[in-house]
Amino acid sequence: MDKLRALFTSLGLKGVETFIASGNVVFEPGKGSVAALEQRIEKHLGKALGYEVATFIRSGAEVAAVAAYQPFPAKVLARAKAFVVGFTAEPLTARQTRTILDFKTDLEDFHVHGREVYWASRVGQGKSKFSNAVFERAVTRATWRGMNTVKKLVAKYGFEA
């Protein structure tokens, strides 16, 4: 995480902090296009690390909104062994949304909202046939985080929707 923090700092970003060895980096983005900054970060990390690193930027308010969003009824979440959110670069198209919703089973549920895909699994991530790789092959690039991690991030930094 120290190396990741240093890589972001070397881009001239201010207030860089990493969060719980999760690949999450909090920083002050400065001015300019978020999409351009994502591309700049991806290129820099790829060059420094020697492999592609998909980058998805969200503001503090956006992260707080993700944490507060209720995509499933309480009874679904009460039975879930995993409650995960996938972050994508762009909102999913109608076709992409249908594709992800086709993964729904009696044990796993999905919900698409904006640039996020919510996944509740009664079998847990390790036993599921669904994964980030499956999602990327079928739909688009994404990065996935447990909802507990997202909520801890919001709590630590005091983000508000």
NORHU-V752976 format. One record per run of one state. SS is the DSSP state (2 for helix, 1 for strand, 0 for the rest). FROM is the first residue (numbers start at 0). TO is the last residue. Records with the same first field share a line. If there is no record, write none. Layout:
# NORHU-V752976
SS = FROM-TO ; FROM-TO
This chain:
# NORHU-V752976
0 = 0-0 ; 9-12 ; 19-22 ; 28-32 ; 49-58 ; 68-72 ; 79-80 ; 87-92 ; 101-106 ; 113-114 ; 121-123 ; 127-130 ; 138-141 ; 157-160
2 = 1-8 ; 33-48 ; 59-67 ; 73-78 ; 93-100 ; 124-126 ; 131-137 ; 146-156
1 = 13-18 ; 23-27 ; 81-86 ; 107-112 ; 115-120 ; 142-145
